């Protein structure tokens, strides 16, 4: 989660930051694999997705990253002067506000259109419940004394 935040905050400043974080994550993954197979670890438990708190945290990272990157582009580049021919603080603030509003609207529309759980995952879960019910039913029938 920290990597996601730092990557989204530093992409405009240092475009190669995602590559550095990817390299670091690959090294960390290799170390975790070593730890996993070299030592005895508790059995992992299945999870039903990310808790709602983590989803909110990642959502806030997206907004903070978008806010800081847009601020950098607005006040540290010549984009506003190139687009509007004016370099006043009011034009910068209006550009920043309208761009941020547009980003929030686009994200909200995407959240409305894209389902929370993809249809193939829903279908897989339904099939899994059917298979489990089938095997549990057969196990109960065979466990009954005749």
Phi, psi and omega in degrees: 000322179293321178299318179298316180296310183294322178297314182291333179279332188253002184297319181289322181288314183226096186298340180272002180303317178300325178292320177295318179293324176297315178299317179296320179293323177296318177296316179297322178297316178298320178294321178294322176298318178300313180297321183294317185265347181270335183237163174279128182238154174295155179293134177289148177252147179288147178241154179261044180095184179283140173297157183300327180298318179293323177298319178293322179296313179295323177298317179294325176299318180298314181292319179295317178297316179296318180298311182291318179295320178293322177296318178297315180294322183290311188261349182245000176239173180265018183298315182295317179296322180292318182286318189247351179072010181228143183242022183283161182295326179296320179292319178299315180295319179295317178298315180298313182296314181292321179294319179294319177298317178298318178298317179295320179295316180297316179298319180295319178296320178297318179295328177286322186278318184276127180291151179295321178241122180299153184296325180291329176290318177299317179296318178297317179296321178297315178297320179297317179296321179296316179295317179298317179297321179298310182290324178293320178297318178291324179293323179290321180295319182284340179278342180289137175286142182273000000 
